[in-house]
Structures are given as C-alpha cells and as structure tokens.
C-alpha cells in the first residue's frame, strides 16, 4: 500500500473521483478517511440531510486528494 494513502487515515480530505463515486450528483466531496488498504478507502461523509454516510471507494478510482491542513500548527 502506498505510504501516502496510509497517512490519510484519520484526516479530513476533499476527494475528486470522476469514475469511482458520484455522490449527490457531485464528483468532488469532503470526507473523513476512516481506513484504507491496498485497494480500498473507507470514508465517511454527510449527505444533504446531514446524515453520516460511510462509503468504500477503490483507490484506483480516485483522481485527486486535497488534505485539509490544520492552520493552528
């Protein structure tokens, strides 16, 4: 597994995926990375009703990941 992907566990990110997931008509979404392995990312995100949704997406289907950096550091 990529060390870079493994370092995302526990972080809040913005993920872009044209192919892997289309959530509420969006291909870019903010989420929390819960876990990962060689093939999958387990993420949690909020839907339009502010309900938490847990999804699994393939690592190969992720186009871009933007990591939120804590400004207080």
CORHU-V305836 format. One line per field, one symbol per residue. ss: DSSP state (~ for helix, > for strand, _ for the rest). phi: phi as a letter, one per 30 degrees, with the letter a starting at -180 (. if undefined). burial: # if it has 24 or more other ideal C-beta (glycine too) atoms within 12 Angstrom, else .. A space follows every 50 residues. Layout:
ss: ???
phi: ???
burial: ???
//
This chain:
ss: __~~~~_____>>>>>______>__>_>>>>>>>>>___>>>>>>>____ _>>>>>>>~~~__>>>>______
phi: .dddddddeiccbcccadcdabchiccbadacdcaabdcbccbbacddci ddccbcbdedcddabccdcdddd
burial: ....#..##.#.###.#..##.#.....#.####.#...######..... ....#.#.#..#..#........
//
